[in-house]
């Protein structure tokens, strides 16, 4: 895959959720960086969804957010054959960067994936 920012168009259909979905970030969350492969991330999302697990992704920055949204779209294609549908909600979280000890608190984006049958 070339530069992910090339020819990357994403569109969303927004709906108000019937209920507020709130999940605290945990060590089990998937994390995304600039170099994360969106196809591998999509496979991880689809695998967790198939196993009935909660799926949250924590990220920071424009490229990781783009990688995450592309991966969610791909995961949707992966699970569609099984009659599943995915949606997601986004929350902003003030967290310490776990990869940097003693780092200052920074704002991250947390994607919470919701499985719909």
VOBA-1610 file (N, C-alpha, C; in pm, whole numbers, padded with zeros to 5 digits, always signed):
BEGIN
Unk+00086-00117+00000Unk+00000+00000+00000Unk+00090+00123+00000Unk+00057+00219-00084Unk+00134+00342-00091Unk+00098+00434+00023Unk+00122+00560+00003Unk+00087+00660+00103Unk-00064+00659+00124Unk-00105+00632+00246Unk-00248+00616+00276Unk-00328+00743+00251Unk-00260+00857+00251Unk-00330+00983+00230Unk-00366+01005+00084Unk-00305+00928-00006Unk-00335+00941-00148Unk-00464+00866-00179Unk-00551+00930-00250Unk-00680+00873-00293Unk-00759+00812-00177Unk-00761+00879-00065Unk-00836+00832+00051Unk-00957+00921+00070Unk-01069+00872+00029Unk-01195+00944+00047Unk-01283+00864+00141Unk-01333+00928+00242Unk-01418+00863+00340Unk-01542+00949+00356Unk-01658+00885+00356Unk-01781+00959+00385Unk-01856+00883+00494Unk-01929+00958+00573Unk-02002+00901+00686Unk-02149+00931+00672Unk-02229+00841+00721Unk-02372+00865+00736Unk-02395+00876+00885Unk-02429+00995+00931Unk-02441+01020+01074Unk-02583+00996+01123Unk-02592+00932+01238Unk-02720+00908+01304Unk-02699+00931+01452Unk-02801+00977+01518Unk-02796+00989+01663Unk-02820+00851+01721Unk-02731+00810+01810Unk-02744+00679+01874Unk-02865+00677+01967Unk-02925+00562+01978Unk-03040+00546+02066Unk-03001+00562+02212Unk-02878+00528+02242Unk-02827+00541+02379Unk-02682+00585+02374Unk-02636+00642+02482Unk-02497+00684+02490Unk-02411+00561+02515Unk-02309+00546+02435Unk-02217+00434+02449Unk-02087+00491+02504Unk-02053+00450+02621Unk-01932+00501+02683Unk-01851+00385+02736Unk-01727+00379+02698Unk-01636+00276+02743Unk-01506+00341+02785Unk-01459+00307+02900Unk-01331+00361+02945Unk-01218+00296+02866Unk-01117+00372+02829Unk-01002+00312+02762Unk-00938+00205+02850Unk-00886+00101+02786Unk-00820-00006+02862Unk-00696-00054+02786Unk-00621-00139+02852Unk-00501-00194+02790Unk-00535-00288+02675Unk-00660-00334+02668Unk-00703-00423+02560Unk-00740-00347+02433Unk-00746-00215+02440Unk-00778-00135+02321Unk-00672-00155+02214Unk-00716-00154+02091Unk-00622-00152+01980Unk-00568-00010+01969Unk-00443+00005+01928Unk-00387+00137+01909Unk-00340+00149+01764Unk-00348+00269+01712Unk-00313+00293+01572Unk-00211+00405+01564Unk-00111+00383+01482Unk-00007+00483+01456Unk-00003+00510+01306Unk+00081+00604+01265Unk+00092+00641+01123Unk+00118+00522+01031Unk+00200+00429+01074Unk+00244+00317+00989Unk+00159+00191+01005Unk+00050+00197+01081Unk-00035+00080+01100Unk-00096+00038+00967Unk-00094-00091+00938Unk-00152-00146+00816Unk-00304-00156+00836Unk-00381-00085+00755Unk-00526-00082+00775Unk-00590-00218+00749Unk-00528-00302+00665Unk-00584-00435+00638Unk-00564-00527+00759Unk-00449-00519+00825Unk-00426-00598+00946Unk-00516-00550+01059Unk-00532-00419+01069Unk-00620-00364+01172Unk-00764-00408+01147Unk-00806-00406+01020Unk-00941-00451+00986Unk-00962-00597+01025Unk-00861-00680+01002Unk-00870-00821+01041Unk-00882-00837+01192Unk-00807-00755+01267Unk-00815-00760+01413Unk-00953-00717+01461Unk-01008-00613+01400Unk-01143-00567+01436Unk-01244-00677+01407Unk-01240-00731+01285Unk-01335-00834+01245Unk-01325-00957+01335Unk-01201-00997+01370Unk-01183-01112+01457Unk-01244-01092+01594Unk-01224-00975+01650Unk-01282-00947+01783Unk-01435-00941+01775Unk-01486-00882+01668Unk-01632-00873+01652Unk-01690-01014+01640Unk-01629-01099+01560Unk-01676-01237+01543Unk-01673-01313+01676Unk-01574-01284+01759Unk-01561-01350+01889Unk-01652-01289+01995Unk-01729-01187+01958Unk-01820-01124+02053Unk-01753-01031+02152Unk-01629-00993+02124Unk-01556-00904+02215Unk-01588-00758+02187Unk-01570-00675+02290Unk-01578-00532+02273Unk-01456-00487+02194Unk-01475-00388+02108Unk-01363-00337+02029Unk-01355-00186+02046Unk-01242-00141+02095Unk-01213+00003+02104Unk-01076+00026+02043Unk-01063+00140+01979Unk-00937+00178+01917Unk-00901+00317+01966Unk-00782+00331+02018Unk-00736+00461+02067Unk-00626+00511+01976Unk-00639+00636+01933Unk-00543+00691+01838Unk-00529+00841+01856Unk-00429+00896+01788Unk-00403+01040+01799Unk-00339+01085+01669Unk-00393+01188+01609Unk-00335+01245+01488Unk-00418+01216+01365Unk-00403+01297+01261Unk-00487+01285+01142Unk-00465+01156+01063Unk-00341+01113+01044Unk-00317+00991+00966Unk-00368+00868+01040Unk-00341+00851+01169Unk-00399+00736+01239Unk-00552+00735+01240Unk-00614+00853+01245Unk-00761+00857+01239Unk-00808+00809+01102Unk-00740+00849+00996Unk-00773+00803+00862Unk-00753+00652+00850Unk-00641+00601+00902Unk-00615+00457+00900Unk-00727+00383+00972Unk-00769+00435+01086Unk-00875+00372+01165Unk-01006+00368+01088Unk-01044+00479+01027Unk-01172+00481+00954Unk-01169+00388+00834Unk-01055+00382+00764Unk-01044+00288+00652Unk-01053+00144+00702Unk-00990+00115+00815Unk-00993-00020+00870Unk-01134-00059+00914Unk-01209+00034+00970Unk-01347+00004+01009Unk-01430-00028+00886Unk-01410+00048+00777Unk-01482+00021+00653Unk-01446-00117+00597Unk-01319-00151+00600Unk-01277-00284+00554Unk-01333-00394+00643Unk-01330-00374+00774Unk-01383-00474+00867Unk-01532-00495+00842Unk-01602-00388+00806Unk-01744-00399+00772Unk-01762-00495+00655Unk-01676-00483+00555Unk-01683-00574+00440Unk-01653-00718+00483Unk-01556-00736+00573Unk-01517-00870+00618Unk-01630-00942+00691Unk-01706-00870+00773Unk-01811-00935+00853Unk-01947-00934+00785Unk-01962-00861+00675Unk-02091-00851+00606Unk-02139-00988+00556Unk-02046-01073+00515Unk-02082-01206+00466Unk-02152-01289+00574Unk-02128-01255+00700Unk-02189-01328+00811Unk-02316-01260+00861Unk-02363-01161+00786Unk-02485-01091+00824Unk-02467-00990+00936Unk-02342-00949+00961Unk-02314-00852+01066Unk-02292-00714+01005Unk-02319-00614+01084Unk-02297-00476+01043Unk-02224-00406+01156Unk-02140-00312+01121Unk-02064-00237+01221Unk-02100-00090+01216Unk-02100-00031+01331Unk-02108+00115+01341Unk-02009+00154+01449Unk-01986+00283+01463Unk-01891+00325+01565Unk-01931+00460+01621Unk-01879+00486+01739Unk-01895+00614+01803Unk-01755+00663+01838Unk-01741+00793+01850Unk-01611+00853+01876Unk-01619+00936+02003Unk-01516+00924+02085Unk-01506+01006+02206Unk-01366+01064+02213Unk-01355+01181+02266Unk-01224+01242+02290Unk-01185+01214+02434Unk-01061+01167+02452Unk-01012+01128+02584Unk-00879+01195+02613Unk-00865+01249+02732Unk-00737+01304+02777Unk-00662+01193+02849Unk-00551+01147+02789Unk-00476+01034+02840Unk-00327+01062+02834Unk-00250+00984+02911Unk-00105+00986+02898Unk-00068+00890+02787Unk+00033+00924+02709Unk+00079+00836+02602Unk+00151+00718+02665Unk+00097+00596+02649Unk+00158+00480+02714Unk+00297+00447+02660Unk+00331+00494+02542Unk+00463+00463+02486Unk+00572+00557+02537Unk+00531+00663+02608Unk+00628+00759+02662Unk+00609+00772+02812Unk+00706+00729+02889Unk+00695+00738+03035Unk+00694+00884+03078Unk+00606+00915+03170Unk+00600+01049+03226Unk+00556+01154+03126Unk+00488+01111+03020Unk+00446+01207+02918Unk+00331+01292+02971Unk+00317+01413+02919Unk+00205+01496+02961Unk+00074+01439+02907Unk-00034+01476+02969Unk-00166+01432+02923Unk-00191+01495+02787Unk-00248+01415+02697Unk-00274+01459+02561Unk-00414+01411+02521Unk-00473+01474+02422Unk-00607+01435+02378Unk-00597+01327+02270Unk-00664+01215+02293Unk-00670+01103+02200Unk-00813+01088+02150Unk-00828+01018+02038Unk-00960+00985+01985Unk-00983+00837+02013Unk-01096+00806+02076Unk-01130+00667+02102Unk-01249+00629+02014Unk-01227+00529+01927Unk-01335+00475+01845Unk-01390+00354+01916Unk-01520+00349+01935Unk-01586+00233+01995Unk-01669+00167+01886Unk-01632+00043+01852Unk-01699-00029+01745Unk-01820-00102+01804Unk-01933-00088+01737Unk-02059-00149+01782Unk-02102-00251+01678Unk-02125-00373+01724Unk-02171-00481+01636Unk-02323-00480+01630Unk-02375-00487+01510Unk-02519-00492+01490Unk-02549-00617+01408Unk-02645-00696+01454Unk-02680-00820+01383Unk-02786-00793+01279
//
